[in-house]
Amino acid sequence: MSNTYQIYLISDSTGETLDRIFLALKAQFLNIEYKVHSYSFTRTENQILKILEDAKKNENSIILYTIVDNNLAKYLSNVSQNKQIPCFGILGNLILNFSKILNQKATHEPSGQHTLNDEYYDRVEAIQFTMNHDDGNLIDEVDKSDIILVGVSRTSKTPTSIYLANKGFKTSNIPLVNENSLPNTLKQNPQMACVVGLSTEPERLADLRKNRMNSLREKENIKYTDLENIKKEVLNAKKTFQKYKWPSIDVTRKSVEETAASIIKIHEIYSNNVK
């Protein structure tokens, strides 16, 4: 008997929500072997039947689904039960309970979160802004940012900026070589936007920079990768953050998502203080 679990993720939309939920779920179990089978835009009984027929052929199949159409969700649940396949709906009870609390019927429209509304277009604008203001580009427009990230090279500024942009924040990131690398407008008005400093442990930073140089197949830049020099960079960066009273985050053991979540909290505090 196989110990590998066959995880079937069935969604009537893109499946993004389900992917994230399963990612959080599996992180709670240290020893699990699994294979994921993803099915997006599943909106007919025939589609569901084909998926379940395949799931029945495999040992240790588990169904997770996000389907907002009640009839289709019930069909999936009933057929899974008949085939003795564990099946769990992610949104069903939540939608029902919210419907009761809000005293209104849910629309039960698939892909409702992807509606082309103002929020969607604001997010697209934020992504475009962030891409244009990456790595110190268009520095004269830094005052138009919702969030400004400052840090020495290889402190995850760009991926964190892009993640924040997908959350709707216009984000600029500025590489901190020394204090002179900061734009004068920012030094003169350090609270013009929510500015957050990113830092990391020097040893980790040295490894990242060496790997970067190797991946680019470039000759090693001694000053760029030297540990003692990096220690000075990190220390000077921290002094700069303190001088301008910018909150800072040590990203050494943080994922981009965790760093972004901390930045969003800082932005909330900043926004409340400037009101």
C-alpha positions in Angstrom: 0.0 0.0 0.0 1.4 3.4 -1.0 2.0 6.0 1.7 1.7 8.9 -0.8 -1.5 10.9 -0.5 -3.2 12.0 -3.7 -4.5 15.5 -3.1 -7.2 16.6 -5.6 -7.7 20.4 -5.5 -10.9 21.2 -7.4 -11.9 24.8 -8.0 -14.5 26.6 -10.1 -12.1 29.5 -10.6 -8.3 29.8 -10.9 -7.6 27.6 -7.9 -5.4 30.3 -6.3 -7.3 30.3 -3.0 -7.2 26.5 -2.7 -3.5 26.4 -3.5 -2.8 28.8 -0.6 -5.0 27.0 1.8 -3.4 23.6 1.0 0.1 25.3 1.4 -0.9 26.4 4.9 -2.4 23.1 5.7 0.5 20.9 4.7 2.9 23.1 6.6 1.3 21.8 9.8 2.4 18.2 9.1 6.1 17.4 9.1 6.0 13.9 7.6 3.6 13.7 4.6 4.2 12.4 1.1 1.8 13.8 -1.4 1.1 14.4 -5.0 -1.2 17.3 -6.0 -3.7 17.1 -8.8 -5.1 20.6 -9.6 -8.3 21.2 -11.5 -9.4 24.8 -12.2 -12.5 26.2 -13.8 -14.5 23.0 -12.8 -18.1 24.0 -13.4 -20.0 20.9 -14.7 -21.0 17.6 -13.2 -19.3 15.8 -16.1 -16.0 17.4 -15.2 -16.4 16.4 -11.6 -17.3 12.8 -12.4 -14.2 12.4 -14.6 -12.0 13.8 -11.8 -13.5 11.5 -9.2 -13.2 8.4 -11.4 -9.5 9.2 -11.6 -9.3 9.8 -7.8 -11.0 6.4 -7.2 -8.2 4.6 -9.1 -5.6 5.9 -6.7 -5.0 5.0 -3.1 -5.2 7.6 -0.4 -7.1 10.1 -2.4 -8.4 13.3 -0.7 -10.6 16.0 -2.2 -10.4 19.6 -1.3 -12.6 22.0 -3.2 -13.8 25.6 -3.6 -17.0 25.6 -5.5 -19.6 28.3 -4.8 -22.5 26.8 -6.8 -24.5 24.9 -4.1 -25.9 22.3 -6.5 -22.5 21.5 -8.0 -20.9 21.4 -4.5 -23.5 19.0 -3.3 -23.0 16.8 -6.3 -19.3 16.6 -5.7 -19.9 15.8 -2.0 -22.4 13.1 -2.7 -20.4 11.4 -5.5 -17.3 11.5 -3.3 -19.2 9.9 -0.4 -20.5 7.2 -2.7 -17.0 6.4 -3.9 -15.7 6.6 -0.3 -13.3 9.4 -1.0 -12.7 11.9 1.8 -14.0 15.3 0.6 -13.8 18.7 2.2 -15.3 22.0 1.1 -13.3 25.1 2.0 -15.8 27.9 1.4 -19.2 26.4 1.8 -19.8 26.8 5.6 -18.1 30.2 5.5 -20.4 31.5 2.8 -23.4 30.2 4.6 -22.5 31.6 8.0 -21.6 35.0 6.5 -24.9 35.0 4.6 -26.7 34.6 8.0 -24.6 37.3 9.7 -25.0 39.8 6.9 -28.6 38.9 6.3 -28.2 38.6 2.6 -27.9 35.9 0.0 -24.5 35.2 -1.5 -24.1 35.6 -5.3 -22.5 32.1 -5.7 -20.7 33.4 -8.8 -17.4 31.7 -9.6 -14.3 33.9 -9.9 -16.1 36.7 -8.0 -12.8 37.8 -6.5 -11.5 38.5 -10.0 -14.1 41.0 -10.9 -12.8 43.9 -13.0 -13.7 46.5 -10.5 -11.8 49.6 -9.1 -9.9 47.5 -6.7 -8.6 45.3 -9.5 -7.5 48.2 -11.6 -5.8 49.8 -8.6 -3.8 46.6 -8.1 -2.8 46.6 -11.7 -1.7 50.3 -11.4 0.3 49.4 -8.3 2.1 46.6 -10.0 3.0 48.8 -13.0 4.2 51.5 -10.6 6.3 49.1 -8.6 8.0 47.6 -11.7 8.9 51.1 -12.9 10.3 52.1 -9.6 12.4 49.0 -8.9 16.1 49.2 -7.8 16.1 53.0 -7.5 14.6 53.8 -10.9 12.5 57.0 -11.4 13.8 58.2 -8.0 12.3 61.7 -8.6 8.9 60.1 -8.2 9.6 58.5 -4.9 7.0 60.8 -3.2 4.2 59.0 -5.1 4.9 55.7 -3.3 2.7 54.2 -0.7 5.7 52.3 0.6 9.4 52.8 0.2 11.8 49.9 0.9 15.4 50.8 1.7 18.2 48.3 2.2 21.6 47.0 1.1 22.0 44.7 -1.9 20.3 41.2 -1.6 17.9 42.0 1.2 14.8 40.8 -0.9 13.7 44.3 -1.8 12.5 43.5 -5.3 10.4 40.3 -4.5 8.9 42.0 -1.4 8.0 45.0 -3.5 6.3 42.9 -6.1 4.4 41.0 -3.5 3.2 44.3 -1.9 2.2 45.6 -5.3 0.0 42.5 -5.8 -1.7 43.6 -2.5 -2.3 47.1 -4.1 0.6 49.1 -2.6 2.6 51.3 -4.9 6.1 50.4 -3.8 9.5 51.8 -4.6 12.7 50.2 -3.5 16.1 51.9 -3.1 19.4 50.2 -2.8 21.4 51.6 0.1 25.1 51.8 -0.9 25.6 54.6 1.6 23.6 57.6 2.9 24.5 59.6 -0.2 22.6 57.0 -2.4 19.3 58.2 -0.9 17.5 60.9 -2.8 17.6 64.4 -1.3 13.8 64.7 -1.3 13.7 61.7 1.0 16.4 62.9 3.3 14.8 66.3 3.6 11.3 64.7 4.3 12.0 61.2 5.6 8.3 60.7 6.5 6.9 61.6 3.1 5.8 58.0 2.8 5.9 54.8 4.8 9.6 53.9 4.6 10.8 50.6 5.9 14.4 49.4 6.1 15.3 45.8 5.3 18.3 44.2 6.9 19.8 40.7 7.3 22.6 38.9 9.1 26.0 39.6 7.4 27.0 35.9 7.2 23.7 35.1 5.4 24.2 38.1 3.1 27.7 37.1 2.2 26.4 33.6 1.1 23.6 35.2 -0.9 26.0 37.5 -2.7 28.5 34.8 -3.5 25.7 32.6 -4.9 24.5 35.6 -7.0 27.9 36.1 -8.5 28.2 32.4 -9.3 24.8 32.3 -10.9 25.8 35.2 -13.1 29.1 33.5 -13.9 30.9 36.7 -13.0 34.3 37.1 -11.3 33.8 37.6 -7.6 33.7 41.2 -6.5 35.9 41.0 -3.4 34.4 44.1 -1.8 30.8 43.0 -2.6 31.3 39.6 -1.0 33.8 40.3 1.8 32.3 39.5 5.2 34.0 42.4 7.1 32.9 44.9 4.4 29.3 43.5 4.6 29.3 43.9 8.4 30.1 47.5 7.9 27.4 47.9 5.2 24.8 46.3 7.5 25.8 48.4 10.5 25.8 51.7 8.5 22.4 50.8 7.1 21.0 50.3 10.6 22.4 53.7 11.6 20.7 55.3 8.6 17.4 53.7 9.6 17.8 55.0 13.1 18.8 58.5 12.0 15.7 58.9 9.9 13.5 57.1 12.4 12.5 54.4 9.9 11.3 51.1 11.2 13.4 48.1 10.1 12.9 44.4 9.6 15.5 41.6 9.8 14.6 39.4 6.8 17.2 36.7 7.6 14.7 34.0 8.5 11.6 35.5 7.0 9.8 34.5 3.8 8.8 37.3 1.4 5.2 36.8 2.6 6.1 37.2 6.3 8.2 40.3 5.5 5.4 41.8 3.5 2.9 41.1 6.3 5.0 43.0 8.8 5.4 45.9 6.3 1.7 46.1 5.8 1.2 46.4 9.6 3.8 49.2 9.7 2.0 50.9 6.8 -1.3 50.7 8.8 0.3 52.4 11.8 1.9 55.0 9.5 -1.4 55.8 7.8 -3.2 56.2 11.1 -0.5 58.6 12.4 -0.7 60.9 9.3 -4.5 61.2 9.4 
